[in-house]
Amino acid sequence: MASIRIGALISGGGSNLKAVMDACASGAIPGRVVFVGSDNPGAGGLLRAQAAGIPTFVTPYGQIIREVRENAAAPLPPGIDLDAVLAKQALFHGKPDSDRVRRFLTARILAESDLLAQMAAYEFDLLILAGFMRTLTPFFIDQINGSRSLPRIMNIHPALLPSFPGVDGYGDTFRHGCKVGGCTVHFIDYGEDTGPIIGQRAFAIAPSDTLDDVKKKGLEKEWQLYPECIRLYAEDRLSLRVSGGKAVVHIKTP
């Protein structure tokens, strides 16, 4: 079995990154993490990676977004068609060609161009989002996936999708009064947490549980689920099938 090369993007402490690194070290995942990138220079996960000898880098999303706000006519890198990106994106509805949406996508594409330039120094097979709190545009997704039949960007989400997409899955689950919570690993597509689901783990929410209890239970499931799904990818056991006009992940038997 070939060893898989994993790139990771993070924004915070990197607890899921640690779970993946530990799984690689133990052999549970036949592979290794080859770089860790972040939008946040203070992300604790960068220190985790550096302590393990893994190269790291930072793309200054905040600075780039401020510069675009100050200069609405900020130019995109040569060869990038903003109208084509607008036509593909599924994050905004109604009037996706509004100035606000165009500025949003412009800023993200400029940041993603920096991400791609820094990632170009490393060969990788799979890119995992491990608490990366930035939306990816079709420009970036297409650059990573290329013409491959299987996506190359994987994400873990703190809710049982398709319920509660967005940045606060556990909080939304708790405030909704759900009796069951969970986490989901999925491939990234052009929407917000709408990509094909690879795996899910659920847990019971007791009447006495606080939001912190829900988050704790969820993280424990995440640390189990993410390495398992990455292992399936590494073992070439994942494929996509179309069912009802939608891409669905099929898991091959060993």
C-alpha positions in Angstrom: 0.0 0.0 0.0 1.4 3.4 -1.0 2.0 6.0 1.7 -0.4 9.0 1.3 0.9 12.5 1.5 -1.4 14.8 3.5 -1.5 18.5 3.5 -3.5 20.3 6.2 -5.1 23.7 6.7 -6.0 25.0 10.1 -7.1 28.1 11.9 -6.8 27.2 15.6 -5.4 24.7 18.1 -5.3 21.8 15.7 -6.8 19.0 17.8 -8.0 17.2 14.7 -4.6 17.7 13.2 -3.0 16.1 16.2 -5.4 13.1 15.9 -4.3 12.7 12.2 -0.7 13.1 13.0 -1.0 10.5 15.8 -2.8 8.1 13.5 0.0 8.5 10.9 2.7 7.9 13.6 0.9 4.7 14.8 0.4 3.3 11.3 -3.4 3.6 11.5 -3.1 5.9 8.5 -0.6 4.7 6.0 0.9 8.2 5.3 2.3 11.4 6.7 1.5 15.0 7.0 3.8 17.0 4.7 2.7 20.5 5.5 0.4 22.6 7.7 -0.9 26.0 6.5 -3.0 28.5 8.3 -4.7 31.8 7.9 -3.8 32.6 11.5 -0.2 33.2 12.6 -1.2 32.5 16.2 -2.8 29.1 15.5 -1.7 26.6 18.1 -1.7 23.9 15.6 1.3 25.4 13.9 3.3 24.8 17.0 2.1 21.2 17.1 3.3 20.7 13.5 6.6 22.5 14.1 7.3 20.3 17.1 6.9 17.3 14.9 9.2 18.6 12.2 6.4 19.3 9.8 6.8 22.5 7.6 4.3 25.3 8.2 3.3 28.5 6.5 0.7 31.3 7.0 -1.4 33.1 4.4 -2.5 36.6 5.8 -6.2 36.3 5.0 -7.1 39.2 7.3 -4.6 41.6 5.7 -5.7 40.6 2.2 -9.4 41.1 3.0 -8.7 44.5 4.4 -6.7 45.6 1.3 -9.6 44.5 -0.9 -12.1 46.5 1.2 -9.9 49.5 0.8 -9.4 49.0 -2.9 -12.6 47.7 -4.5 -10.8 47.5 -7.8 -8.0 45.2 -6.5 -6.8 43.2 -9.5 -6.9 39.4 -9.7 -3.9 37.4 -10.7 -3.6 37.0 -14.5 -5.8 34.3 -16.1 -8.5 34.2 -13.4 -12.0 34.7 -14.7 -14.1 36.1 -11.8 -17.3 35.7 -13.8 -16.6 31.9 -14.2 -16.0 31.6 -10.5 -19.3 33.5 -9.8 -21.1 31.1 -12.1 -19.9 28.0 -10.2 -20.1 29.2 -6.6 -23.1 28.0 -4.5 -22.5 30.0 -1.4 -24.6 33.0 -2.3 -28.1 33.0 -3.8 -30.4 35.6 -5.2 -28.0 38.1 -6.8 -24.6 36.4 -6.9 -23.1 39.0 -9.2 -23.6 41.8 -6.6 -20.6 44.1 -5.8 -20.5 42.6 -2.3 -20.2 39.0 -3.6 -17.6 40.0 -6.2 -15.5 41.7 -3.5 -15.8 38.7 -1.2 -14.7 36.3 -4.0 -11.9 38.7 -5.1 -10.5 38.8 -1.6 -10.7 35.0 -1.2 -9.2 34.3 -4.6 -6.2 36.6 -3.8 -5.7 34.8 -0.5 -6.1 31.4 -2.2 -3.5 32.4 -4.8 -1.1 32.9 -1.9 -2.1 29.5 -0.4 -1.5 27.8 -3.7 1.8 29.4 -4.2 3.0 28.2 -0.8 1.5 24.8 -1.2 3.3 24.4 -4.5 6.5 23.6 -2.6 5.0 20.3 -1.4 3.7 17.2 -3.2 0.5 16.0 -1.6 -2.3 13.6 -2.4 -5.0 14.8 -0.1 -5.7 18.2 1.5 -7.6 18.1 4.8 -9.3 21.0 6.5 -8.8 20.6 10.2 -10.7 23.6 11.7 -9.8 25.9 8.8 -12.3 28.7 9.2 -12.2 30.1 5.7 -14.6 29.4 2.8 -13.0 28.0 -0.3 -13.9 29.2 -3.8 -14.4 27.2 -7.0 -11.1 28.7 -8.2 -9.1 27.0 -5.3 -11.2 23.8 -5.4 -10.6 23.3 -9.1 -6.9 23.9 -8.8 -6.6 21.2 -6.2 -8.9 18.6 -7.8 -7.8 19.1 -11.4 -9.4 16.5 -13.6 -9.4 13.7 -11.0 -12.6 11.7 -10.6 -12.3 11.7 -6.8 -12.1 15.1 -4.9 -8.9 15.9 -3.0 -10.2 18.2 -0.3 -11.7 16.7 2.8 -13.4 18.5 5.7 -14.8 17.6 9.2 -17.9 19.4 10.3 -19.3 19.6 13.8 -22.9 18.5 13.1 -24.8 15.7 11.4 -25.0 17.2 7.9 -27.1 18.2 6.1 -28.4 19.6 9.3 -26.7 22.7 10.7 -24.1 23.7 8.1 -22.0 26.7 8.9 -19.5 27.8 11.5 -21.3 26.7 14.7 -22.6 23.2 14.2 -22.5 22.1 17.8 -23.9 25.4 19.0 -26.8 25.2 16.5 -27.4 21.5 17.5 -27.5 22.5 21.2 -29.7 25.5 20.7 -32.2 23.6 18.6 -32.8 21.2 21.4 -31.6 18.1 19.6 -31.3 14.8 21.5 -28.6 13.6 19.2 -25.5 15.4 18.0 -22.6 14.3 15.8 -19.9 15.1 13.3 -19.5 14.6 9.6 -16.5 14.1 7.3 -17.2 15.1 3.7 -15.6 16.2 0.5 -15.6 19.9 -0.3 -17.7 21.2 -3.2 -18.8 24.6 -4.3 -21.4 25.1 -1.5 -21.3 25.5 2.2 -20.8 22.0 3.8 -22.8 20.5 0.9 -20.2 18.1 -0.4 -20.5 14.3 -0.6 -20.6 12.7 2.9 -17.8 10.1 3.7 -18.7 9.2 7.3 -20.6 10.3 10.4 -20.5 9.7 14.1 -23.4 10.4 16.5 -23.7 10.8 20.2 -26.6 11.3 22.7 -27.3 14.7 24.2 -28.6 14.4 27.8 -31.1 16.9 29.2 -28.4 18.0 31.7 -25.7 18.5 29.0 -24.3 22.0 28.5 -22.9 23.3 25.3 -19.4 22.6 26.5 -20.5 19.0 27.2 -21.8 18.7 23.6 -18.6 20.1 22.2 -16.5 17.7 24.3 -18.5 14.7 23.1 -18.3 15.9 19.6 -14.6 16.4 19.6 -14.0 12.9 20.9 -16.0 11.5 17.9 -14.1 13.8 15.5 -10.8 12.5 16.6 -11.9 8.9 15.8 -13.8 9.7 12.6 -11.4 11.9 10.7 -8.4 9.4 10.8 -10.8 6.6 9.7 -12.0 8.5 6.7 -8.5 9.5 5.7 -7.5 5.9 6.0 -10.2 4.9 3.6 -8.9 7.5 1.1 -5.4 6.3 1.6 -6.5 2.7 0.9 -8.2 3.7 -2.3 -11.6 2.6 -1.0 -13.6 5.7 -1.8 -15.4 6.4 -5.0 -18.2 8.7 -6.2 -21.5 7.5 -7.7 -24.4 9.6 -8.9 -27.7 8.9 -7.1 -30.8 11.1 -7.8 -28.6 13.6 -9.6 -26.3 14.0 -6.6 -22.8 12.6 -6.0 -22.7 10.0 -3.3 -19.6 8.4 -1.7 -19.3 4.7 -2.1 -17.0 2.8 0.2 -15.4 -0.3 -1.3 -15.0 -3.4 0.8 -11.4 -4.4 1.7 
